[in-house]
Amino acid sequence: MILDYRAIGQRIRSIRLKGGLTQEKLAELTELSNQHISNIETGSTKLSLQTLVKIANALDSSADEILCDNVTKTKPIYDNEILQELADCNEQETRFIADTVKHIKKTLRYRLGTNK
């Protein structure tokens, strides 16, 4: 199995930005260098399990959330991401997004031949 370190780094960056942290602050909280954090976020370097745990704790996140692009049983994480995206939407935006999701789902299932 090959891990997608770029996806891991992008997810770390996304969680860091949502938390309002700079790379410098994350480096400080994890006792890592700014350059190492930058390399992790770009996928230029592999991170150890110890580093993953440090980062997850500093971001008040879970390893599951950081690794969800690389593991198979992650539906609850994506469900939660969708709910978070909808949290600040008004009624009109929510209806539009719901209609869009229904159409995307229908098209996807049609193309995959899994109509339900």
All heavy atoms as an XYZ file, in Angstrom:
919
protein
N       0.853     -1.192      0.000
C       0.000      0.000      0.000
C       0.887      1.240      0.000
O       1.855      1.326      0.739
C      -0.882     -0.001      1.242
C      -1.729      1.220      1.356
S      -2.682      1.177      2.882
C      -3.096      2.861      2.980
N       0.533      2.168     -0.841
C       1.288      3.416     -0.935
C       0.435      4.532     -0.343
O      -0.715      4.717     -0.737
C       1.640      3.736     -2.396
C       2.537      2.631     -2.964
C       2.314      5.083     -2.500
C       2.811      2.755     -4.436
N       1.002      5.260      0.600
C       0.294      6.390      1.208
C       0.434      7.627      0.328
O       1.497      7.872     -0.247
C       0.852      6.692      2.593
C       0.599      5.648      3.669
C       1.279      6.061      4.963
C      -0.880      5.452      3.903
N      -0.617      8.392      0.264
C      -0.609      9.650     -0.486
C      -0.223     10.767      0.481
O      -1.065     11.362      1.143
C      -1.986      9.896     -1.096
C      -2.024     11.113     -2.004
O      -1.055     11.914     -1.971
O      -3.011     11.274     -2.727
N       1.076     11.028      0.579
C       1.571     12.020      1.530
C       1.149     13.438      1.161
O       1.000     14.287      2.026
C       3.094     11.922      1.672
C       3.504     10.706      2.466
C       3.909      9.534      1.829
C       3.452     10.714      3.850
C       4.266      8.413      2.555
C       3.805      9.602      4.586
C       4.207      8.459      3.939
O       4.538      7.350      4.676
N       0.922     13.665     -0.119
C       0.442     14.993     -0.526
C      -0.980     15.215      0.005
O      -1.306     16.286      0.505
C       0.486     15.158     -2.035
C       0.129     16.570     -2.449
C       0.341     16.852     -3.900
N       0.139     15.669     -4.720
C       0.561     15.538     -5.964
N       1.193     16.509     -6.535
N       0.333     14.442     -6.647
N      -1.831     14.193     -0.066
C      -3.196     14.305      0.470
C      -3.166     14.487      1.989
O      -3.939     15.280      2.532
C      -4.016     13.070      0.104
N      -2.272     13.780      2.656
C      -2.131     13.947      4.105
C      -1.721     15.374      4.411
O      -2.297     16.034      5.288
C      -1.104     12.943      4.676
C      -1.645     11.513      4.554
C      -0.762     13.267      6.131
C      -0.610     10.431      4.843
N      -0.747     15.874      3.688
C      -0.281     17.253      3.905
C      -1.356     18.282      3.626
O      -1.506     19.259      4.371
N      -2.115     18.076      2.558
C      -3.191     19.015      2.225
C      -4.255     19.024      3.315
O      -4.798     20.072      3.664
C      -3.814     18.656      0.882
C      -2.914     18.957     -0.290
C      -3.450     18.425     -1.617
O      -4.374     17.637     -1.669
N      -2.826     18.865     -2.703
N      -4.547     17.852      3.859
C      -5.552     17.775      4.925
C      -5.035     18.466      6.181
O      -5.768     19.187      6.846
C      -5.915     16.323      5.210
C      -7.085     16.239      6.162
C      -7.899     15.002      5.954
N      -8.548     14.896      4.672
C      -9.765     15.364      4.412
N     -10.457     15.997      5.318
N     -10.307     15.185      3.226
N      -3.756     18.272      6.517
C      -3.164     18.959      7.671
C      -3.262     20.461      7.466
O      -3.664     21.193      8.374
C      -1.704     18.507      7.882
C      -1.673     17.071      8.407
C      -0.963     19.453      8.827
C      -0.294     16.429      8.430
N      -2.911     20.916      6.283
C      -2.971     22.360      5.988
C      -4.397     22.878      6.132
O      -4.635     23.926      6.732
C      -2.459     22.628      4.571
C      -2.477     24.094      4.192
C      -1.925     24.291      2.770
N      -1.792     25.682      2.453
C      -2.778     26.448      1.989
N      -3.975     25.935      1.803
N      -2.565     27.720      1.718
N      -5.344     22.147      5.583
C      -6.746     22.556      5.654
C      -7.227     22.656      7.107
O      -7.868     23.638      7.499
C      -7.603     21.569      4.874
O      -8.964     21.860      5.020
N      -6.917     21.655      7.903
C      -7.331     21.663      9.312
C      -6.637     22.800     10.055
O      -7.246     23.495     10.865
C      -7.029     20.296      9.973
C      -7.853     19.192      9.317
C      -7.294     20.353     11.478
C      -7.397     17.782      9.678
N      -5.354     23.010      9.744
C      -4.597     24.094     10.391
C      -5.224     25.448     10.075
O      -5.430     26.273     10.973
C      -3.137     24.063      9.909
C      -2.306     25.234     10.428
C      -0.878     25.178      9.936
N      -0.704     25.232      8.504
C      -0.821     26.333      7.748
N      -1.146     27.488      8.297
N      -0.617     26.286      6.443
N      -5.553     25.665      8.813
C      -6.143     26.945      8.417
C      -7.524     27.146      9.037
O      -7.855     28.249      9.463
C      -6.214     27.052      6.890
C      -4.866     27.163      6.182
C      -5.043     27.094      4.672
C      -4.138     28.434      6.596
N      -8.331     26.082      9.088
C      -9.647     26.184      9.729
C      -9.508     26.548     11.198
O     -10.368     27.228     11.756
C     -10.426     24.875      9.597
C     -11.018     24.659      8.233
C     -11.794     23.357      8.163
C     -12.288     23.100      6.758
N     -12.961     21.806      6.624
N      -8.419     26.090     11.815
C      -8.166     26.398     13.216
C      -7.493     27.738     13.425
O      -7.221     28.129     14.565
N      -7.206     28.439     12.339
C      -6.601     29.766     12.441
C      -5.136     29.747     12.865
O      -4.641     30.721     13.421
N      -4.438     28.647     12.578
C      -3.030     28.542     12.960
C      -2.126     28.810     11.763
O      -2.443     28.415     10.641
C      -2.715     27.145     13.498
C      -3.347     26.714     14.806
C      -2.969     25.274     15.122
C      -2.923     27.626     15.935
N      -1.003     29.414     12.024
C       0.034     29.567     11.013
C       0.927     28.329     11.057
O       0.907     27.562     12.029
C       0.905     30.799     11.285
O       1.566     30.614     12.547
C       0.074     32.088     11.316
N       1.730     28.161     10.029
C       2.703     27.065     10.047
C       3.666     27.247     11.218
O       4.051     26.272     11.870
C       3.498     27.014      8.741
C       2.766     26.397      7.593
C       3.636     26.246      6.358
O       4.719     26.826      6.257
N       3.157     25.459      5.400
N       4.025     28.487     11.488
C       4.947     28.775     12.574
C       4.366     28.350     13.922
O       5.057     27.758     14.753
C       5.305     30.269     12.603
C       6.118     30.732     11.423
C       5.310     30.918     10.134
O       4.050     31.013     10.192
O       5.935     30.948      9.060
N       3.093     28.626     14.134
C       2.454     28.255     15.395
C       2.348     26.739     15.513
O       2.587     26.181     16.592
C       1.066     28.910     15.501
C       0.380     28.669     16.826
C       1.165     29.286     17.981
C       0.439     29.084     19.305
N       1.231     29.576     20.436
N       1.997     26.063     14.418
C       1.931     24.608     14.447
C       3.313     24.025     14.729
O       3.437     23.072     15.506
C       1.372     24.060     13.130
C       1.239     22.543     13.039
C       0.362     21.982     14.161
C       0.685     22.142     11.672
N       4.334     24.592     14.126
C       5.701     24.131     14.384
C       6.048     24.297     15.863
O       6.626     23.390     16.482
C       6.690     24.912     13.511
N       5.672     25.414     16.420
C       5.936     25.668     17.845
C       5.204     24.656     18.720
O       5.782     24.085     19.654
C       5.485     27.089     18.193
C       5.660     27.484     19.638
C       5.063     28.856     19.925
O       5.224     29.770     19.086
O       4.423     29.004     20.993
N       3.939     24.420     18.430
C       3.134     23.497     19.237
C       3.627     22.051     19.146
O       3.451     21.276     20.091
C       1.663     23.554     18.797
C       0.911     24.846     19.097
C      -0.446     24.847     18.400
C       0.750     25.028     20.596
N       4.218     21.695     18.024
C       4.663     20.314     17.808
C       6.157     20.137     18.051
O       6.662     19.018     17.954
C       4.344     19.865     16.368
O       4.963     20.769     15.453
C       2.848     19.798     16.137
N       6.844     21.234     18.308
C       8.301     21.221     18.487
C       9.015     20.707     17.234
O       9.996     19.984     17.300
C       8.699     20.408     19.727
C       8.110     20.981     21.005
C       8.435     20.161     22.238
O       8.790     18.960     22.106
O       8.335     20.717     23.344
N       8.466     21.081     16.080
C       9.071     20.775     14.796
C       9.497     22.081     14.146
O       9.035     23.155     14.525
C       8.077     20.040     13.892
C       7.534     18.710     14.409
C       6.346     18.246     13.574
C       8.627     17.654     14.434
N      10.329     22.008     13.124
C      10.743     23.235     12.442
C       9.661     23.691     11.471
O       8.852     22.890     10.995
C      12.048     23.003     11.680
O      11.824     22.173     10.556
N       9.674     24.996     11.182
C       8.733     25.548     10.192
C       8.909     24.839      8.851
O       7.929     24.524      8.175
C       8.969     27.049      9.993
C       8.615     27.872     11.208
O       8.061     27.369     12.181
N       8.954     29.139     11.154
N      10.161     24.600      8.475
C      10.443     23.964      7.191
C       9.886     22.545      7.146
O       9.350     22.117      6.128
C      11.955     23.942      6.913
C      12.304     23.450      5.525
C      11.721     24.322      4.425
O      11.852     25.538      4.452
N      11.060     23.709      3.453
N       9.979     21.829      8.272
C       9.457     20.462      8.314
C       7.930     20.476      8.149
O       7.382     19.660      7.400
C       9.869     19.769      9.608
C       9.638     18.295      9.609
N      10.076     17.458      8.601
C       9.019     17.491     10.498
C       9.731     16.217      8.867
N       9.080     16.203     10.020
N       7.256     21.396      8.817
C       5.799     21.526      8.669
C       5.460     21.838      7.215
O       4.556     21.236      6.628
C       5.222     22.606      9.611
C       5.398     22.206     11.081
C       3.760     22.899      9.286
C       4.614     20.989     11.519
N       6.195     22.748      6.608
C       5.966     23.103      5.202
C       6.160     21.882      4.303
O       5.342     21.631      3.412
C       6.919     24.222      4.784
O       6.765     24.516      3.412
N       7.208     21.122      4.536
C       7.477     19.926      3.727
C       6.386     18.871      3.905
O       6.016     18.195      2.944
C       8.841     19.335      4.071
C       9.983     20.184      3.573
O       9.833     21.002      2.673
N      11.143     20.026      4.176
N       5.873     18.736      5.114
C       4.781     17.788      5.360
C       3.532     18.234      4.604
O       2.869     17.437      3.947
C       4.496     17.665      6.874
C       5.640     16.919      7.565
C       3.160     16.964      7.130
C       5.588     16.970      9.084
N       3.215     19.523      4.679
C       2.000     20.039      4.035
C       2.055     19.941      2.517
O       1.015     19.813      1.873
C       1.724     21.475      4.481
C       1.240     21.562      5.915
C       0.782     22.949      6.314
O       0.864     23.892      5.488
O       0.323     23.097      7.457
N       3.231     19.989      1.946
C       3.349     19.864      0.487
C       3.548     18.416      0.047
O       3.576     18.140     -1.151
C       4.519     20.712     -0.049
O       5.733     20.244      0.556
C       4.308     22.187      0.218
N       3.687     17.520      1.013
C       3.903     16.116      0.689
C       5.323     15.828      0.254
O       5.610     14.752     -0.272
N       6.224     16.762      0.492
C       7.621     16.592      0.091
C       8.384     15.645      1.005
O       9.462     15.180      0.642
C       8.348     17.943      0.093
O       7.697     18.840     -0.770
N       7.847     15.421      2.181
C       8.502     14.537      3.138
C       7.469     13.623      3.784
O       6.303     13.984      3.889
C       9.256     15.357      4.214
O      10.056     14.492      4.990
C       8.305     16.096      5.132
N       7.921     12.457      4.175
C       7.057     11.520      4.892
C       7.079     11.890      6.369
O       8.094     12.334      6.884
C       7.552     10.090      4.702
C       7.501      9.628      3.267
C       8.053      8.224      3.130
C       7.994      7.773      1.684
N       8.533      6.426      1.522
N       5.961     11.690      7.031
C       5.936     11.971      8.451
C       5.826     10.679      9.231
O       5.185      9.726      8.793
C       4.815     12.943      8.827
C       3.369     12.521      8.697
C       2.524     13.441      9.558
C       2.883     12.579      7.289
N       6.476     10.665     10.387
C       6.450      9.480     11.239
C       5.132      9.422     12.001
O       4.395     10.415     12.075
C       7.611      9.524     12.227
O       7.411     10.575     13.162
N       4.866      8.282     12.584
C       3.670      8.135     13.413
C       3.718      9.100     14.589
O       2.712      9.720     14.931
C       3.554      6.686     13.899
C       2.318      6.335     14.717
C       1.034      6.673     13.959
C       2.342      4.854     15.080
N       4.884      9.264     15.186
C       5.044     10.195     16.303
C       4.720     11.624     15.862
O       4.017     12.353     16.565
C       6.471     10.126     16.843
C       6.716     11.040     18.029
C       8.137     10.918     18.568
O       8.964     10.207     18.025
N       8.406     11.623     19.647
N       5.178     12.007     14.694
C       4.896     13.348     14.172
C       3.418     13.507     13.864
O       2.823     14.546     14.153
C       5.758     13.628     12.926
O       7.136     13.551     13.291
C       5.448     14.990     12.340
N       2.812     12.483     13.290
C       1.377     12.516     13.005
C       0.577     12.751     14.290
O      -0.332     13.578     14.324
C       0.928     11.225     12.331
C      -0.569     11.072     12.095
C      -1.077     12.105     11.101
C      -0.902      9.679     11.619
N       0.934     12.047     15.344
C       0.234     12.209     16.622
C       0.443     13.610     17.183
O      -0.505     14.248     17.653
C       0.680     11.120     17.631
C       0.136     11.408     19.023
C       0.234      9.743     17.158
N       1.662     14.126     17.111
C       1.932     15.489     17.579
C       1.075     16.498     16.825
O       0.491     17.408     17.412
C       3.411     15.852     17.373
C       4.352     15.285     18.369
C       5.758     15.801     18.054
C       6.782     15.320     19.050
N       8.116     15.886     18.773
N       1.019     16.347     15.520
C       0.248     17.280     14.690
C      -1.241     17.155     14.989
O      -1.937     18.160     15.144
C       0.561     17.069     13.192
C       1.986     17.529     12.892
C      -0.447     17.809     12.317
C       2.480     17.192     11.494
N      -1.744     15.937     15.067
C      -3.171     15.730     15.363
C      -3.530     16.375     16.706
O      -4.554     17.057     16.808
C      -3.499     14.236     15.375
N      -2.705     16.173     17.700
C      -2.977     16.768     19.016
C      -2.917     18.288     18.964
O      -3.774     18.970     19.540
C      -1.998     16.226     20.059
C      -2.294     14.798     20.446
O      -3.417     14.321     20.323
N      -1.274     14.094     20.908
N      -1.934     18.835     18.269
C      -1.800     20.292     18.172
C      -2.983     20.911     17.432
O      -3.401     22.034     17.731
C      -0.489     20.658     17.476
N      -3.538     20.177     16.476
C      -4.671     20.676     15.696
C      -6.015     20.327     16.331
O      -7.061     20.639     15.770
C      -4.621     20.103     14.269
C      -3.438     20.526     13.408
C      -3.446     19.774     12.093
C      -3.456     22.034     13.176
N      -5.975     19.681     17.482
C      -7.192     19.211     18.152
C      -8.024     18.397     17.169
O      -9.222     18.594     17.008
C      -7.988     20.387     18.726
C      -9.063     19.944     19.707
O      -8.893     18.897     20.348
O     -10.094     20.641     19.821
N      -7.336     17.496     16.494
C      -7.927     16.670     15.450
C      -7.661     15.210     15.782
O      -7.154     14.893     16.845
C      -7.292     17.054     14.107
O      -7.871     16.352     13.053
N      -8.016     14.335     14.856
C      -7.725     12.917     15.038
C      -6.885     12.427     13.869
O      -6.904     13.009     12.780
C      -9.018     12.112     15.119
O      -9.645     12.066     13.857
N      -6.176     11.344     14.100
C      -5.404     10.735     13.022
C      -6.345     10.294     11.897
O      -6.007     10.409     10.723
C      -4.597      9.562     13.554
N      -7.539      9.825     12.264
C      -8.527      9.430     11.254
C      -8.844     10.584     10.315
O      -8.935     10.403      9.102
C      -9.839      8.979     11.910
C      -9.750      7.597     12.511
O      -8.735      6.915     12.291
O     -10.702      7.210     13.189
N      -9.050     11.752     10.881
C      -9.394     12.911     10.058
C      -8.242     13.269      9.123
O      -8.456     13.622      7.972
C      -9.748     14.104     10.951
C     -10.263     15.290     10.186
C     -10.700     16.441     11.078
O     -10.613     16.327     12.316
O     -11.117     17.461     10.519
N      -7.021     13.159      9.606
C      -5.851     13.489      8.795
C      -5.599     12.430      7.726
O      -5.226     12.739      6.601
C      -4.613     13.673      9.697
C      -4.795     14.924     10.572
C      -3.334     13.774      8.867
C      -3.761     15.093     11.651
N      -5.851     11.180      8.055
C      -5.552     10.075      7.141
C      -6.724      9.631      6.285
O      -6.594      8.697      5.501
C      -5.046      8.866      7.947
C      -3.746      9.055      8.701
C      -3.464      7.840      9.572
C      -2.600      9.323      7.741
N      -7.865     10.288      6.400
C      -9.086      9.781      5.773
C      -8.988      9.615      4.257
O      -9.727      8.823      3.686
C     -10.298     10.621      6.146
S     -10.311     12.267      5.478
N      -8.077     10.298      3.613
C      -7.917     10.116      2.169
C      -7.154      8.839      1.842
O      -7.064      8.445      0.684
C      -7.174     11.310      1.556
C      -7.937     12.601      1.737
O      -9.102     12.655      1.319
O      -7.376     13.557      2.310
N      -6.594      8.197      2.864
C      -5.769      7.011      2.667
C      -6.360      5.725      3.250
O      -5.808      4.665      3.048
C      -4.390      7.239      3.294
C      -3.550      8.199      2.497
O      -2.868      7.803      1.576
N      -3.608      9.480      2.837
N      -7.442      5.841      4.004
C      -8.055      4.654      4.596
C      -9.465      4.481      4.045
O     -10.059      5.415      3.510
C      -8.076      4.708      6.150
C      -6.674      4.683      6.707
C      -8.804      5.922      6.652
N     -10.024      3.285      4.200
C     -11.283      2.983      3.534
C     -12.532      3.263      4.366
O     -13.566      3.578      3.818
C     -11.317      1.513      3.090
O     -11.067      0.687      4.218
C     -10.276      1.252      2.024
N     -12.493      3.151      5.640
C     -13.688      3.302      6.482
C     -13.773      4.730      7.032
O     -13.629      4.956      8.224
C     -13.656      2.302      7.643
C     -13.602      0.865      7.230
C     -14.986      0.344      7.020
C     -14.910     -1.136      6.676
N     -16.156     -1.725      6.459
N     -14.049      5.692      6.152
C     -14.017      7.095      6.569
C     -15.306      7.859      6.294
O     -15.330      9.080      6.399
C     -12.854      7.822      5.863
O     -13.019      7.666      4.452
C     -11.516      7.287      6.298
N     -16.361      7.174      5.960
C     -17.620      7.854      5.636
C     -18.056      8.835      6.724
O     -18.460      9.961      6.404
C     -18.729      6.851      5.351
C     -20.018      7.524      4.867
C     -21.067      6.496      4.512
C     -22.342      7.104      3.990
N     -22.939      8.134      4.801
N     -17.968      8.484      8.017
C     -18.379      9.457      9.046
C     -17.585     10.763      9.011
O     -18.134     11.834      9.281
C     -18.139      8.713     10.365
C     -18.198      7.275     10.007
C     -17.643      7.193      8.606
N     -16.328     10.682      8.635
C     -15.512     11.899      8.554
C     -16.012     12.788      7.422
O     -16.181     13.995      7.589
C     -14.027     11.545      8.385
C     -13.521     10.880      9.674
C     -13.201     12.783      8.054
C     -12.179     10.236      9.567
N     -16.289     12.196      6.271
C     -16.790     12.991      5.152
C     -18.202     13.509      5.427
O     -18.533     14.638      5.055
C     -16.740     12.191      3.849
C     -15.329     11.977      3.367
C     -14.744     10.718      3.389
C     -14.564     13.044      2.908
C     -13.436     10.526      2.953
C     -13.269     12.859      2.477
C     -12.709     11.609      2.501
O     -11.422     11.419      2.066
N     -19.030     12.704      6.084
C     -20.365     13.170      6.472
C     -20.246     14.404      7.359
O     -20.976     15.386      7.185
C     -21.135     12.069      7.215
C     -21.579     10.930      6.308
O     -21.516     11.077      5.069
O     -21.989      9.887      6.863
N     -19.316     14.366      8.300
C     -19.104     15.499      9.202
C     -18.589     16.725      8.450
O     -19.004     17.853      8.731
C     -18.140     15.110     10.326
C     -18.038     16.183     11.376
O     -19.038     16.726     11.835
N     -16.822     16.507     11.766
N     -17.704     16.510      7.494
C     -17.207     17.635      6.690
C     -18.344     18.324      5.942
O     -18.398     19.549      5.860
C     -16.147     17.170      5.694
C     -14.796     16.961      6.305
C     -13.728     16.677      5.255
O     -14.009     16.804      4.041
O     -12.619     16.321      5.661
N     -19.250     17.526      5.392
C     -20.392     18.099      4.676
C     -21.250     18.924      5.638
O     -21.665     20.042      5.316
C     -21.215     16.992      3.988
C     -20.407     16.384      2.839
C     -22.554     17.530      3.481
C     -20.991     15.102      2.274
N     -21.505     18.384      6.819
C     -22.303     19.120      7.810
C     -21.619     20.424      8.213
O     -22.280     21.452      8.376
C     -22.555     18.247      9.046
C     -23.522     17.094      8.841
C     -23.574     16.218     10.096
C     -24.913     17.600      8.485
N     -20.311     20.392      8.373
C     -19.578     21.612      8.725
C     -19.686     22.661      7.624
O     -19.816     23.853      7.903
C     -18.112     21.293      9.006
C     -17.887     20.585     10.319
C     -16.420     20.229     10.538
O     -15.560     20.474      9.704
N     -16.148     19.621     11.680
N     -19.633     22.211      6.375
C     -19.754     23.151      5.256
C     -21.142     23.777      5.204
O     -21.304     24.925      4.806
C     -19.440     22.460      3.933
C     -17.975     22.128      3.748
C     -17.087     23.354      3.735
O     -17.497     24.407      3.202
O     -15.973     23.254      4.275
N     -22.155     23.031      5.614
C     -23.524     23.538      5.577
C     -23.875     24.410      6.788
O     -24.872     25.141      6.749
C     -24.515     22.369      5.510
C     -24.510     21.557      4.217
C     -25.399     20.337      4.362
C     -24.947     22.414      3.042
N     -23.088     24.343      7.819
C     -23.424     24.992      9.094
C     -23.711     26.488      8.963
O     -24.606     27.009      9.626
C     -22.317     24.751     10.116
N     -22.984     27.179      8.110
C     -23.178     28.628      8.008
C     -24.010     29.038      6.789
O     -24.091     30.214      6.447
C     -21.831     29.351      7.998
C     -21.004     29.049      6.761
O     -21.312     28.083      6.048
O     -20.023     29.787      6.520
N     -24.647     28.071      6.148
C     -25.470     28.375      4.967
C     -26.870     28.836      5.386
O     -27.422     28.346      6.369
C     -25.620     27.129      4.090
S     -24.104     26.639      3.262
N     -27.414     29.747      4.605
C     -28.809     30.132      4.846
C     -29.718     29.110      4.172
O     -29.258     28.181      3.512
C     -29.088     31.563      4.355
C     -28.930     31.718      2.854
O     -29.212     30.810      2.075
N     -28.461     32.884      2.433
N     -31.008     29.277      4.320
C     -31.960     28.288      3.809
C     -31.860     28.136      2.291
O     -31.876     27.023      1.769
C     -33.389     28.663      4.208
C     -34.381     27.577      3.855
C     -35.759     27.829      4.442
O     -35.875     28.507      5.466
O     -36.719     27.330      3.839
N     -31.746     29.237      1.585
C     -31.670     29.179      0.122
C     -30.408     28.433     -0.328
O     -30.466     27.598     -1.232
C     -31.686     30.592     -0.455
C     -31.685     30.622     -1.970
C     -31.720     32.041     -2.512
O     -31.516     33.006     -1.782
N     -31.975     32.165     -3.797
N     -29.280     28.723      0.308
C     -28.039     28.040     -0.047
C     -28.138     26.538      0.245
O     -27.705     25.713     -0.562
C     -26.865     28.633      0.740
C     -26.522     30.050      0.348
C     -25.551     30.718      1.318
O     -25.528     30.355      2.519
O     -24.821     31.608      0.869
N     -28.719     26.199      1.385
C     -28.861     24.795      1.759
C     -29.733     24.041      0.758
O     -29.401     22.926      0.349
C     -29.443     24.662      3.179
O     -28.577     25.344      4.088
C     -29.569     23.209      3.596
N     -30.833     24.652      0.337
C     -31.698     24.006     -0.661
C     -30.974     23.811     -1.982
O     -31.070     22.756     -2.604
C     -32.958     24.845     -0.892
C     -33.934     24.768      0.241
C     -35.165     25.594     -0.042
N     -36.051     25.593      1.110
C     -37.236     26.130      1.109
N     -37.709     26.732      0.026
N     -37.984     26.101      2.193
N     -30.245     24.821     -2.412
C     -29.501     24.731     -3.664
C     -28.457     23.618     -3.577
O     -28.319     22.799     -4.498
C     -28.831     26.072     -3.989
C     -28.053     26.043     -5.267
C     -28.686     26.198     -6.486
C     -26.685     25.848     -5.247
C     -27.970     26.161     -7.673
C     -25.958     25.803     -6.435
C     -26.601     25.964     -7.645
N     -27.721     23.567     -2.481
C     -26.695     22.534     -2.297
C     -27.337     21.154     -2.257
O     -26.834     20.206     -2.872
C     -25.864     22.816     -1.034
C     -25.010     24.078     -1.255
C     -24.985     21.620     -0.676
C     -24.353     24.622      0.000
N     -28.460     21.015     -1.563
C     -29.156     19.723     -1.480
C     -29.592     19.262     -2.871
O     -29.407     18.085     -3.233
C     -30.353     19.816     -0.548
N     -30.155     20.169     -3.663
C     -30.568     19.824     -5.035
C     -29.357     19.407     -5.870
O     -29.418     18.438     -6.638
C     -31.273     21.003     -5.711
C     -32.674     21.253     -5.172
O     -33.230     20.347     -4.510
O     -33.205     22.352     -5.404
N     -28.265     20.131     -5.717
C     -27.046     19.825     -6.464
C     -26.517     18.448     -6.095
O     -26.156     17.655     -6.967
C     -25.979     20.906     -6.214
O     -26.514     22.189     -6.569
C     -24.719     20.640     -7.005
N     -26.495     18.150     -4.813
C     -26.008     16.847     -4.346
C     -26.883     15.725     -4.890
O     -26.378     14.686     -5.336
C     -25.940     16.801     -2.802
C     -25.718     15.384     -2.293
C     -24.846     17.729     -2.294
N     -28.193     15.927     -4.888
C     -29.103     14.901     -5.423
C     -28.804     14.616     -6.888
O     -28.773     13.464     -7.320
C     -30.560     15.345     -5.264
C     -31.055     15.302     -3.841
C     -32.459     15.885     -3.745
C     -32.870     16.086     -2.302
N     -34.153     16.795     -2.198
N     -28.568     15.674     -7.668
C     -28.286     15.497     -9.093
C     -26.924     14.827     -9.305
O     -26.793     13.947    -10.173
C     -28.349     16.830     -9.828
C     -29.736     17.383     -9.937
N     -30.713     16.797    -10.702
C     -30.314     18.461     -9.353
C     -31.843     17.493    -10.596
N     -31.620     18.499     -9.776
N     -25.936     15.222     -8.520
C     -24.612     14.612     -8.635
C     -24.695     13.128     -8.295
O     -24.142     12.282     -9.002
C     -23.593     15.329     -7.721
C     -23.312     16.741     -8.246
C     -22.299     14.526     -7.608
C     -22.514     17.608     -7.286
N     -25.388     12.798     -7.228
C     -25.530     11.403     -6.798
C     -26.220     10.568     -7.879
O     -25.775      9.470     -8.222
C     -26.315     11.349     -5.490
C     -26.508      9.970     -4.928
C     -27.225     10.086     -3.580
C     -28.194      8.983     -3.372
N     -28.960      9.114     -2.133
N     -27.300     11.119     -8.444
C     -28.045     10.403     -9.488
C     -27.151     10.165    -10.705
O     -27.103      9.051    -11.246
C     -29.277     11.210     -9.881
C     -30.138     10.554    -10.930
C     -31.363     11.408    -11.234
C     -32.210     10.785    -12.320
N     -33.372     11.608    -12.652
N     -26.415     11.179    -11.129
C     -25.524     11.060    -12.281
C     -24.398     10.074    -12.001
O     -24.065      9.238    -12.851
C     -24.938     12.443    -12.648
O     -26.011     13.335    -12.943
C     -23.994     12.348    -13.836
N     -23.821     10.149    -10.834
C     -22.737      9.239    -10.464
C     -23.199      7.791    -10.477
O     -22.552      6.922    -11.060
C     -22.204      9.607     -9.072
C     -21.100      8.729     -8.506
C     -19.850      8.814     -9.371
C     -20.782      9.135     -7.080
N     -24.340      7.537     -9.876
C     -24.862      6.162     -9.837
C     -25.227      5.671    -11.241
O     -25.027      4.509    -11.558
C     -26.052      6.073     -8.893
C     -25.606      6.150     -7.440
C     -26.736      5.961     -6.484
N     -26.223      5.884     -5.127
C     -26.988      5.842     -4.055
N     -28.307      5.856     -4.178
N     -26.445      5.771     -2.861
N     -25.726      6.558    -12.075
C     -26.048      6.179    -13.446
C     -24.777      5.780    -14.190
O     -24.721      4.741    -14.853
C     -26.754      7.339    -14.166
C     -26.973      7.076    -15.629
C     -28.013      6.246    -16.052
C     -26.145      7.648    -16.584
C     -28.216      5.988    -17.395
C     -26.344      7.400    -17.923
C     -27.367      6.569    -18.332
O     -27.565      6.321    -19.661
N     -23.735      6.609    -14.067
C     -22.495      6.333    -14.775
C     -21.781      5.093    -14.254
O     -21.078      4.411    -14.992
C     -21.560      7.535    -14.699
C     -22.053      8.681    -15.547
C     -21.071      9.789    -15.629
N     -21.582     10.822    -16.494
C     -20.903     11.885    -16.826
N     -19.691     12.066    -16.357
N     -21.431     12.791    -17.615
N     -21.933      4.818    -12.981
C     -21.317      3.628    -12.399
C     -22.193      2.394    -12.543
O     -21.763      1.290    -12.200
C     -21.019      3.860    -10.905
C     -19.982      4.935    -10.580
C     -19.884      5.133     -9.074
C     -18.622      4.595    -11.171
N     -23.419      2.596    -13.037
C     -24.323      1.478    -13.216
C     -24.859      0.921    -11.909
O     -25.198     -0.250    -11.803
N     -24.950      1.796    -10.896
C     -25.431      1.356     -9.578
C     -26.714      2.083     -9.201
O     -26.896      2.444     -8.046
C     -24.365      1.606     -8.490
O     -24.044      3.000     -8.457
C     -23.120      0.788     -8.736
N     -27.593      2.301    -10.159
C     -28.859      2.997     -9.862
C     -29.591      2.296     -8.744
O     -29.806      1.096     -8.776
C     -29.745      3.059    -11.104
C     -29.175      3.974    -12.158
O     -28.401      4.866    -11.850
N     -29.542      3.750    -13.398
N     -29.990      3.070     -7.763
C     -30.754      2.530     -6.632
C     -32.081      3.234     -6.527
O     -32.229      4.357     -6.800
C     -30.011      2.708     -5.319
C     -28.792      1.830     -5.230
C     -28.156      1.981     -3.866
C     -26.911      1.150     -3.742
N     -26.282      1.315     -2.467
